[in-house]
Amino acid sequence: MLDNKESGIPYVCIDGAYRFSKNAIDEWLASQKSIIINSIR
């Protein structure tokens, strides 16, 4: 999923290792939830 830049998953790559900020992931998940709910309606 990280190779797909359209996914928008927030990360940084440091020395070949992916790093994720918990706050950034939480915000991203919340935004994805609202997108999914709106597409169902």
mmCIF entry with sequence, helices, sheets and N, C-alpha, C, O atoms, coordinates in Angstrom:
data_MODEL
# 
_entry.id   MODEL 
# 
_entity.id                         1 
_entity.type                       polymer 
_entity.pdbx_number_of_molecules   1 
# 
_entity_poly.entity_id                      1 
_entity_poly.type                           'polypeptide(L)' 
_entity_poly.nstd_linkage                   no 
_entity_poly.nstd_monomer                   no 
_entity_poly.pdbx_seq_one_letter_code       MLDNKESGIPYVCIDGAYRFSKNAIDEWLASQKSIIINSIR 
_entity_poly.pdbx_seq_one_letter_code_can   MLDNKESGIPYVCIDGAYRFSKNAIDEWLASQKSIIINSIR 
_entity_poly.pdbx_strand_id                 A 
# 
loop_
_entity_poly_seq.entity_id 
_entity_poly_seq.num 
_entity_poly_seq.mon_id 
_entity_poly_seq.hetero 
1 1  MET n 
1 2  LEU n 
1 3  ASP n 
1 4  ASN n 
1 5  LYS n 
1 6  GLU n 
1 7  SER n 
1 8  GLY n 
1 9  ILE n 
1 10 PRO n 
1 11 TYR n 
1 12 VAL n 
1 13 CYS n 
1 14 ILE n 
1 15 ASP n 
1 16 GLY n 
1 17 ALA n 
1 18 TYR n 
1 19 ARG n 
1 20 PHE n 
1 21 SER n 
1 22 LYS n 
1 23 ASN n 
1 24 ALA n 
1 25 ILE n 
1 26 ASP n 
1 27 GLU n 
1 28 TRP n 
1 29 LEU n 
1 30 ALA n 
1 31 SER n 
1 32 GLN n 
1 33 LYS n 
1 34 SER n 
1 35 ILE n 
1 36 ILE n 
1 37 ILE n 
1 38 ASN n 
1 39 SER n 
1 40 ILE n 
1 41 ARG n 
# 
_struct_asym.id          A 
_struct_asym.entity_id   1 
# 
loop_
_struct_conf.conf_type_id 
_struct_conf.id 
_struct_conf.pdbx_PDB_helix_id 
_struct_conf.beg_label_comp_id 
_struct_conf.beg_label_asym_id 
_struct_conf.beg_label_seq_id 
_struct_conf.pdbx_beg_PDB_ins_code 
_struct_conf.end_label_comp_id 
_struct_conf.end_label_asym_id 
_struct_conf.end_label_seq_id 
_struct_conf.pdbx_end_PDB_ins_code 
_struct_conf.beg_auth_comp_id 
_struct_conf.beg_auth_asym_id 
_struct_conf.beg_auth_seq_id 
_struct_conf.end_auth_comp_id 
_struct_conf.end_auth_asym_id 
_struct_conf.end_auth_seq_id 
_struct_conf.pdbx_PDB_helix_class 
_struct_conf.details 
_struct_conf.pdbx_PDB_helix_length 
HELX_P HELX_P1 AA1 LYS A 5  ? SER A 7  ? LYS A 5  SER A 7  5 ? 3  
HELX_P HELX_P2 AA2 LYS A 22 ? ILE A 40 ? LYS A 22 ILE A 40 1 ? 19 
# 
_struct_conf_type.id          HELX_P 
_struct_conf_type.criteria    ? 
_struct_conf_type.reference   ? 
# 
_struct_sheet.id               AA1 
_struct_sheet.type             ? 
_struct_sheet.number_strands   2 
_struct_sheet.details          ? 
# 
_struct_sheet_order.sheet_id     AA1 
_struct_sheet_order.range_id_1   1 
_struct_sheet_order.range_id_2   2 
_struct_sheet_order.offset       ? 
_struct_sheet_order.sense        anti-parallel 
# 
loop_
_struct_sheet_range.sheet_id 
_struct_sheet_range.id 
_struct_sheet_range.beg_label_comp_id 
_struct_sheet_range.beg_label_asym_id 
_struct_sheet_range.beg_label_seq_id 
_struct_sheet_range.pdbx_beg_PDB_ins_code 
_struct_sheet_range.end_label_comp_id 
_struct_sheet_range.end_label_asym_id 
_struct_sheet_range.end_label_seq_id 
_struct_sheet_range.pdbx_end_PDB_ins_code 
_struct_sheet_range.beg_auth_comp_id 
_struct_sheet_range.beg_auth_asym_id 
_struct_sheet_range.beg_auth_seq_id 
_struct_sheet_range.end_auth_comp_id 
_struct_sheet_range.end_auth_asym_id 
_struct_sheet_range.end_auth_seq_id 
AA1 1 VAL A 12 ? ILE A 14 ? VAL A 12 ILE A 14 
AA1 2 ALA A 17 ? ARG A 19 ? ALA A 17 ARG A 19 
# 
loop_
_atom_site.group_PDB 
_atom_site.id 
_atom_site.type_symbol 
_atom_site.label_atom_id 
_atom_site.label_alt_id 
_atom_site.label_comp_id 
_atom_site.label_asym_id 
_atom_site.label_entity_id 
_atom_site.label_seq_id 
_atom_site.pdbx_PDB_ins_code 
_atom_site.Cartn_x 
_atom_site.Cartn_y 
_atom_site.Cartn_z 
_atom_site.occupancy 
_atom_site.B_iso_or_equiv 
_atom_site.pdbx_formal_charge 
_atom_site.auth_seq_id 
_atom_site.auth_comp_id 
_atom_site.auth_asym_id 
_atom_site.auth_atom_id 
_atom_site.pdbx_PDB_model_num 
ATOM 1   N N  . MET A 1 1  ? 0.827   -1.200 0.000  1.00 0.00 ? 1  MET A N  1 
ATOM 2   C CA . MET A 1 1  ? 0.000   0.000  0.000  1.00 0.00 ? 1  MET A CA 1 
ATOM 3   C C  . MET A 1 1  ? 0.869   1.262  0.000  1.00 0.00 ? 1  MET A C  1 
ATOM 4   O O  . MET A 1 1  ? 0.464   2.290  -0.542 1.00 0.00 ? 1  MET A O  1 
ATOM 5   N N  . LEU A 1 2  ? 2.040   1.190  0.594  1.00 0.00 ? 2  LEU A N  1 
ATOM 6   C CA . LEU A 1 2  ? 2.889   2.371  0.659  1.00 0.00 ? 2  LEU A CA 1 
ATOM 7   C C  . LEU A 1 2  ? 3.431   2.749  -0.713 1.00 0.00 ? 2  LEU A C  1 
ATOM 8   O O  . LEU A 1 2  ? 3.692   3.924  -0.973 1.00 0.00 ? 2  LEU A O  1 
ATOM 9   N N  . ASP A 1 3  ? 3.602   1.765  -1.593 1.00 0.00 ? 3  ASP A N  1 
ATOM 10  C CA . ASP A 1 3  ? 4.084   2.064  -2.937 1.00 0.00 ? 3  ASP A CA 1 
ATOM 11  C C  . ASP A 1 3  ? 3.065   2.857  -3.732 1.00 0.00 ? 3  ASP A C  1 
ATOM 12  O O  . ASP A 1 3  ? 3.417   3.538  -4.695 1.00 0.00 ? 3  ASP A O  1 
ATOM 13  N N  . ASN A 1 4  ? 1.808   2.773  -3.337 1.00 0.00 ? 4  ASN A N  1 
ATOM 14  C CA . ASN A 1 4  ? 0.728   3.492  -4.002 1.00 0.00 ? 4  ASN A CA 1 
ATOM 15  C C  . ASN A 1 4  ? 0.586   4.861  -3.336 1.00 0.00 ? 4  ASN A C  1 
ATOM 16  O O  . ASN A 1 4  ? -0.065  4.984  -2.298 1.00 0.00 ? 4  ASN A O  1 
ATOM 17  N N  . LYS A 1 5  ? 1.188   5.881  -3.928 1.00 0.00 ? 5  LYS A N  1 
ATOM 18  C CA . LYS A 1 5  ? 1.153   7.224  -3.340 1.00 0.00 ? 5  LYS A CA 1 
ATOM 19  C C  . LYS A 1 5  ? -0.259  7.771  -3.226 1.00 0.00 ? 5  LYS A C  1 
ATOM 20  O O  . LYS A 1 5  ? -0.512  8.667  -2.422 1.00 0.00 ? 5  LYS A O  1 
ATOM 21  N N  . GLU A 1 6  ? -1.192  7.239  -4.029 1.00 0.00 ? 6  GLU A N  1 
ATOM 22  C CA . GLU A 1 6  ? -2.572  7.699  -3.972 1.00 0.00 ? 6  GLU A CA 1 
ATOM 23  C C  . GLU A 1 6  ? -3.258  7.285  -2.680 1.00 0.00 ? 6  GLU A C  1 
ATOM 24  O O  . GLU A 1 6  ? -4.285  7.860  -2.319 1.00 0.00 ? 6  GLU A O  1 
ATOM 25  N N  . SER A 1 7  ? -2.705  6.291  -1.970 1.00 0.00 ? 7  SER A N  1 
ATOM 26  C CA . SER A 1 7  ? -3.314  5.860  -0.715 1.00 0.00 ? 7  SER A CA 1 
ATOM 27  C C  . SER A 1 7  ? -3.241  6.972  0.315  1.00 0.00 ? 7  SER A C  1 
ATOM 28  O O  . SER A 1 7  ? -4.119  7.085  1.171  1.00 0.00 ? 7  SER A O  1 
ATOM 29  N N  . GLY A 1 8  ? -2.204  7.794  0.243  1.00 0.00 ? 8  GLY A N  1 
ATOM 30  C CA . GLY A 1 8  ? -2.084  8.924  1.146  1.00 0.00 ? 8  GLY A CA 1 
ATOM 31  C C  . GLY A 1 8  ? -1.630  8.564  2.549  1.00 0.00 ? 8  GLY A C  1 
ATOM 32  O O  . GLY A 1 8  ? -1.644  9.414  3.439  1.00 0.00 ? 8  GLY A O  1 
ATOM 33  N N  . ILE A 1 9  ? -1.225  7.313  2.762  1.00 0.00 ? 9  ILE A N  1 
ATOM 34  C CA . ILE A 1 9  ? -0.770  6.916  4.095  1.00 0.00 ? 9  ILE A CA 1 
ATOM 35  C C  . ILE A 1 9  ? 0.454   7.743  4.468  1.00 0.00 ? 9  ILE A C  1 
ATOM 36  O O  . ILE A 1 9  ? 1.445   7.750  3.738  1.00 0.00 ? 9  ILE A O  1 
ATOM 37  N N  . PRO A 1 10 ? 0.390   8.443  5.607  1.00 0.00 ? 10 PRO A N  1 
ATOM 38  C CA . PRO A 1 10 ? 1.507   9.306  5.999  1.00 0.00 ? 10 PRO A CA 1 
ATOM 39  C C  . PRO A 1 10 ? 2.670   8.497  6.584  1.00 0.00 ? 10 PRO A C  1 
ATOM 40  O O  . PRO A 1 10 ? 2.500   7.751  7.548  1.00 0.00 ? 10 PRO A O  1 
ATOM 41  N N  . TYR A 1 11 ? 3.843   8.657  5.985  1.00 0.00 ? 11 TYR A N  1 
ATOM 42  C CA . TYR A 1 11 ? 5.034   7.968  6.468  1.00 0.00 ? 11 TYR A CA 1 
ATOM 43  C C  . TYR A 1 11 ? 6.288   8.698  6.002  1.00 0.00 ? 11 TYR A C  1 
ATOM 44  O O  . TYR A 1 11 ? 6.241   9.550  5.115  1.00 0.00 ? 11 TYR A O  1 
ATOM 45  N N  . VAL A 1 12 ? 7.384   8.350  6.612  1.00 0.00 ? 12 VAL A N  1 
ATOM 46  C CA . VAL A 1 12 ? 8.697   8.774  6.135  1.00 0.00 ? 12 VAL A CA 1 
ATOM 47  C C  . VAL A 1 12 ? 9.557   7.528  6.049  1.00 0.00 ? 12 VAL A C  1 
ATOM 48  O O  . VAL A 1 12 ? 9.374   6.582  6.814  1.00 0.00 ? 12 VAL A O  1 
ATOM 49  N N  . CYS A 1 13 ? 10.489  7.533  5.122  1.00 0.00 ? 13 CYS A N  1 
ATOM 50  C CA . CYS A 1 13 ? 11.390  6.405  4.950  1.00 0.00 ? 13 CYS A CA 1 
ATOM 51  C C  . CYS A 1 13 ? 12.777  6.857  5.396  1.00 0.00 ? 13 CYS A C  1 
ATOM 52  O O  . CYS A 1 13 ? 13.348  7.789  4.831  1.00 0.00 ? 13 CYS A O  1 
ATOM 53  N N  . ILE A 1 14 ? 13.309  6.190  6.412  1.00 0.00 ? 14 ILE A N  1 
ATOM 54  C CA . ILE A 1 14 ? 14.625  6.523  6.942  1.00 0.00 ? 14 ILE A CA 1 
ATOM 55  C C  . ILE A 1 14 ? 15.505  5.288  6.817  1.00 0.00 ? 14 ILE A C  1 
ATOM 56  O O  . ILE A 1 14 ? 15.227  4.252  7.422  1.00 0.00 ? 14 ILE A O  1 
ATOM 57  N N  . ASP A 1 15 ? 16.558  5.403  6.032  1.00 0.00 ? 15 ASP A N  1 
ATOM 58  C CA . ASP A 1 15 ? 17.488  4.288  5.807  1.00 0.00 ? 15 ASP A CA 1 
ATOM 59  C C  . ASP A 1 15 ? 16.764  3.006  5.406  1.00 0.00 ? 15 ASP A C  1 
ATOM 60  O O  . ASP A 1 15 ? 17.113  1.919  5.865  1.00 0.00 ? 15 ASP A O  1 
ATOM 61  N N  . GLY A 1 16 ? 15.754  3.140  4.547  1.00 0.00 ? 16 GLY A N  1 
ATOM 62  C CA . GLY A 1 16 ? 15.028  1.987  4.035  1.00 0.00 ? 16 GLY A CA 1 
ATOM 63  C C  . GLY A 1 16 ? 13.948  1.448  4.957  1.00 0.00 ? 16 GLY A C  1 
ATOM 64  O O  . GLY A 1 16 ? 13.282  0.469  4.622  1.00 0.00 ? 16 GLY A O  1 
ATOM 65  N N  . ALA A 1 17 ? 13.764  2.080  6.125  1.00 0.00 ? 17 ALA A N  1 
ATOM 66  C CA . ALA A 1 17 ? 12.727  1.645  7.061  1.00 0.00 ? 17 ALA A CA 1 
ATOM 67  C C  . ALA A 1 17 ? 11.607  2.666  7.066  1.00 0.00 ? 17 ALA A C  1 
ATOM 68  O O  . ALA A 1 17 ? 11.852  3.871  7.122  1.00 0.00 ? 17 ALA A O  1 
ATOM 69  N N  . TYR A 1 18 ? 10.388  2.184  7.007  1.00 0.00 ? 18 TYR A N  1 
ATOM 70  C CA . TYR A 1 18 ? 9.233   3.071  7.033  1.00 0.00 ? 18 TYR A CA 1 
ATOM 71  C C  . TYR A 1 18 ? 8.919   3.442  8.479  1.00 0.00 ? 18 TYR A C  1 
ATOM 72  O O  . TYR A 1 18 ? 8.902   2.591  9.368  1.00 0.00 ? 18 TYR A O  1 
ATOM 73  N N  . ARG A 1 19 ? 8.673   4.732  8.693  1.00 0.00 ? 19 ARG A N  1 
ATOM 74  C CA . ARG A 1 19 ? 8.330   5.237  10.031 1.00 0.00 ? 19 ARG A CA 1 
ATOM 75  C C  . ARG A 1 19 ? 6.983   5.938  9.943  1.00 0.00 ? 19 ARG A C  1 
ATOM 76  O O  . ARG A 1 19 ? 6.688   6.642  8.977  1.00 0.00 ? 19 ARG A O  1 
ATOM 77  N N  . PHE A 1 20 ? 6.172   5.726  10.982 1.00 0.00 ? 20 PHE A N  1 
ATOM 78  C CA . PHE A 1 20 ? 4.822   6.271  11.016 1.00 0.00 ? 20 PHE A CA 1 
ATOM 79  C C  . PHE A 1 20 ? 4.612   7.039  12.308 1.00 0.00 ? 20 PHE A C  1 
ATOM 80  O O  . PHE A 1 20 ? 4.990   6.580  13.386 1.00 0.00 ? 20 PHE A O  1 
ATOM 81  N N  . SER A 1 21 ? 4.009   8.211  12.188 1.00 0.00 ? 21 SER A N  1 
ATOM 82  C CA . SER A 1 21 ? 3.618   8.989  13.358 1.00 0.00 ? 21 SER A CA 1 
ATOM 83  C C  . SER A 1 21 ? 2.220   8.526  13.770 1.00 0.00 ? 21 SER A C  1 
ATOM 84  O O  . SER A 1 21 ? 1.305   8.504  12.947 1.00 0.00 ? 21 SER A O  1 
ATOM 85  N N  . LYS A 1 22 ? 2.056   8.161  15.028 1.00 0.00 ? 22 LYS A N  1 
ATOM 86  C CA . LYS A 1 22 ? 0.747   7.711  15.501 1.00 0.00 ? 22 LYS A CA 1 
ATOM 87  C C  . LYS A 1 22 ? -0.317  8.771  15.264 1.00 0.00 ? 22 LYS A C  1 
ATOM 88  O O  . LYS A 1 22 ? -1.419  8.456  14.814 1.00 0.00 ? 22 LYS A O  1 
ATOM 89  N N  . ASN A 1 23 ? 0.004   10.023 15.562 1.00 0.00 ? 23 ASN A N  1 
ATOM 90  C CA . ASN A 1 23 ? -0.971  11.100 15.364 1.00 0.00 ? 23 ASN A CA 1 
ATOM 91  C C  . ASN A 1 23 ? -1.345  11.242 13.893 1.00 0.00 ? 23 ASN A C  1 
ATOM 92  O O  . ASN A 1 23 ? -2.518  11.416 13.562 1.00 0.00 ? 23 ASN A O  1 
ATOM 93  N N  . ALA A 1 24 ? -0.358  11.169 13.015 1.00 0.00 ? 24 ALA A N  1 
ATOM 94  C CA . ALA A 1 24 ? -0.632  11.298 11.581 1.00 0.00 ? 24 ALA A CA 1 
ATOM 95  C C  . ALA A 1 24 ? -1.483  10.133 11.088 1.00 0.00 ? 24 ALA A C  1 
ATOM 96  O O  . ALA A 1 24 ? -2.393  10.329 10.283 1.00 0.00 ? 24 ALA A O  1 
ATOM 97  N N  . ILE A 1 25 ? -1.197  8.923  11.563 1.00 0.00 ? 25 ILE A N  1 
ATOM 98  C CA . ILE A 1 25 ? -1.989  7.753  11.167 1.00 0.00 ? 25 ILE A CA 1 
ATOM 99  C C  . ILE A 1 25 ? -3.416  7.875  11.697 1.00 0.00 ? 25 ILE A C  1 
ATOM 100 O O  . ILE A 1 25 ? -4.372  7.579  10.980 1.00 0.00 ? 25 ILE A O  1 
ATOM 101 N N  . ASP A 1 26 ? -3.563  8.308  12.945 1.00 0.00 ? 26 ASP A N  1 
ATOM 102 C CA . ASP A 1 26 ? -4.907  8.489  13.514 1.00 0.00 ? 26 ASP A CA 1 
ATOM 103 C C  . ASP A 1 26 ? -5.719  9.484  12.698 1.00 0.00 ? 26 ASP A C  1 
ATOM 104 O O  . ASP A 1 26 ? -6.897  9.250  12.430 1.00 0.00 ? 26 ASP A O  1 
ATOM 105 N N  . GLU A 1 27 ? -5.100  10.594 12.301 1.00 0.00 ? 27 GLU A N  1 
ATOM 106 C CA . GLU A 1 27 ? -5.792  11.600 11.492 1.00 0.00 ? 27 GLU A CA 1 
ATOM 107 C C  . GLU A 1 27 ? -6.148  11.038 10.125 1.00 0.00 ? 27 GLU A C  1 
ATOM 108 O O  . GLU A 1 27 ? -7.239  11.281 9.610  1.00 0.00 ? 27 GLU A O  1 
ATOM 109 N N  . TRP A 1 28 ? -5.213  10.279 9.536  1.00 0.00 ? 28 TRP A N  1 
ATOM 110 C CA . TRP A 1 28 ? -5.460  9.686  8.223  1.00 0.00 ? 28 TRP A CA 1 
ATOM 111 C C  . TRP A 1 28 ? -6.622  8.697  8.300  1.00 0.00 ? 28 TRP A C  1 
ATOM 112 O O  . TRP A 1 28 ? -7.492  8.692  7.430  1.00 0.00 ? 28 TRP A O  1 
ATOM 113 N N  . LEU A 1 29 ? -6.639  7.856  9.344  1.00 0.00 ? 29 LEU A N  1 
ATOM 114 C CA . LEU A 1 29 ? -7.732  6.893  9.507  1.00 0.00 ? 29 LEU A CA 1 
ATOM 115 C C  . LEU A 1 29 ? -9.077  7.596  9.669  1.00 0.00 ? 29 LEU A C  1 
ATOM 116 O O  . LEU A 1 29 ? -10.077 7.166  9.094  1.00 0.00 ? 29 LEU A O  1 
ATOM 117 N N  . ALA A 1 30 ? -9.101  8.667  10.444 1.00 0.00 ? 30 ALA A N  1 
ATOM 118 C CA . ALA A 1 30 ? -10.351 9.419  10.638 1.00 0.00 ? 30 ALA A CA 1 
ATOM 119 C C  . ALA A 1 30 ? -10.826 9.995  9.312  1.00 0.00 ? 30 ALA A C  1 
ATOM 120 O O  . ALA A 1 30 ? -12.024 9.973  9.029  1.00 0.00 ? 30 ALA A O  1 
ATOM 121 N N  . SER A 1 31 ? -9.916  10.510 8.496  1.00 0.00 ? 31 SER A N  1 
ATOM 122 C CA . SER A 1 31 ? -10.314 11.080 7.208  1.00 0.00 ? 31 SER A CA 1 
ATOM 123 C C  . SER A 1 31 ? -10.816 9.995  6.267  1.00 0.00 ? 31 SER A C  1 
ATOM 124 O O  . SER A 1 31 ? -11.751 10.227 5.501  1.00 0.00 ? 31 SER A O  1 
ATOM 125 N N  . GLN A 1 32 ? -10.207 8.810  6.313  1.00 0.00 ? 32 GLN A N  1 
ATOM 126 C CA . GLN A 1 32 ? -10.649 7.702  5.470  1.00 0.00 ? 32 GLN A CA 1 
ATOM 127 C C  . GLN A 1 32 ? -12.030 7.220  5.894  1.00 0.00 ? 32 GLN A C  1 
ATOM 128 O O  . GLN A 1 32 ? -12.852 6.860  5.051  1.00 0.00 ? 32 GLN A O  1 
ATOM 129 N N  . LYS A 1 33 ? -12.283 7.212  7.188  1.00 0.00 ? 33 LYS A N  1 
ATOM 130 C CA . LYS A 1 33 ? -13.588 6.791  7.691  1.00 0.00 ? 33 LYS A CA 1 
ATOM 131 C C  . LYS A 1 33 ? -14.688 7.705  7.162  1.00 0.00 ? 33 LYS A C  1 
ATOM 132 O O  . LYS A 1 33 ? -15.742 7.226  6.746  1.00 0.00 ? 33 LYS A O  1 
ATOM 133 N N  . SER A 1 34 ? -14.453 9.012  7.176  1.00 0.00 ? 34 SER A N  1 
ATOM 134 C CA . SER A 1 34 ? -15.481 9.939  6.682  1.00 0.00 ? 34 SER A CA 1 
ATOM 135 C C  . SER A 1 34 ? -15.670 9.793  5.180  1.00 0.00 ? 34 SER A C  1 
ATOM 136 O O  . SER A 1 34 ? -16.788 9.946  4.688  1.00 0.00 ? 34 SER A O  1 
ATOM 137 N N  . ILE A 1 35 ? -14.619 9.504  4.449  1.00 0.00 ? 35 ILE A N  1 
ATOM 138 C CA . ILE A 1 35 ? -14.741 9.306  3.002  1.00 0.00 ? 35 ILE A CA 1 
ATOM 139 C C  . ILE A 1 35 ? -15.587 8.068  2.720  1.00 0.00 ? 35 ILE A C  1 
ATOM 140 O O  . ILE A 1 35 ? -16.449 8.094  1.841  1.00 0.00 ? 35 ILE A O  1 
ATOM 141 N N  . ILE A 1 36 ? -15.350 6.991  3.455  1.00 0.00 ? 36 ILE A N  1 
ATOM 142 C CA . ILE A 1 36 ? -16.098 5.752  3.251  1.00 0.00 ? 36 ILE A CA 1 
ATOM 143 C C  . ILE A 1 36 ? -17.561 5.934  3.617  1.00 0.00 ? 36 ILE A C  1 
ATOM 144 O O  . ILE A 1 36 ? -18.447 5.485  2.889  1.00 0.00 ? 36 ILE A O  1 
ATOM 145 N N  . ILE A 1 37 ? -17.816 6.587  4.735  1.00 0.00 ? 37 ILE A N  1 
ATOM 146 C CA . ILE A 1 37 ? -19.209 6.818  5.153  1.00 0.00 ? 37 ILE A CA 1 
ATOM 147 C C  . ILE A 1 37 ? -19.941 7.660  4.124  1.00 0.00 ? 37 ILE A C  1 
ATOM 148 O O  . ILE A 1 37 ? -21.089 7.366  3.790  1.00 0.00 ? 37 ILE A O  1 
ATOM 149 N N  . ASN A 1 38 ? -19.306 8.690  3.621  1.00 0.00 ? 38 ASN A N  1 
ATOM 150 C CA . ASN A 1 38 ? -19.951 9.559  2.630  1.00 0.00 ? 38 ASN A CA 1 
ATOM 151 C C  . ASN A 1 38 ? -20.190 8.824  1.310  1.00 0.00 ? 38 ASN A C  1 
ATOM 152 O O  . ASN A 1 38 ? -21.165 9.113  0.616  1.00 0.00 ? 38 ASN A O  1 
ATOM 153 N N  . SER A 1 39 ? -19.316 7.879  0.952  1.00 0.00 ? 39 SER A N  1 
ATOM 154 C CA . SER A 1 39 ? -19.514 7.166  -0.305 1.00 0.00 ? 39 SER A CA 1 
ATOM 155 C C  . SER A 1 39 ? -20.632 6.130  -0.202 1.00 0.00 ? 39 SER A C  1 
ATOM 156 O O  . SER A 1 39 ? -21.210 5.742  -1.218 1.00 0.00 ? 39 SER A O  1 
ATOM 157 N N  . ILE A 1 40 ? -20.942 5.679  1.014  1.00 0.00 ? 40 ILE A N  1 
ATOM 158 C CA . ILE A 1 40 ? -22.011 4.696  1.223  1.00 0.00 ? 40 ILE A CA 1 
ATOM 159 C C  . ILE A 1 40 ? -23.373 5.372  1.115  1.00 0.00 ? 40 ILE A C  1 
ATOM 160 O O  . ILE A 1 40 ? -24.329 4.772  0.625  1.00 0.00 ? 40 ILE A O  1 
ATOM 161 N N  . ARG A 1 41 ? -23.460 6.586  1.558  1.00 0.00 ? 41 ARG A N  1 
ATOM 162 C CA . ARG A 1 41 ? -24.762 7.283  1.580  1.00 0.00 ? 41 ARG A CA 1 
ATOM 163 C C  . ARG A 1 41 ? -25.267 7.596  0.219  1.00 0.00 ? 41 ARG A C  1 
ATOM 164 O O  . ARG A 1 41 ? -26.344 8.177  0.078  1.00 0.00 ? 41 ARG A O  1 
# 
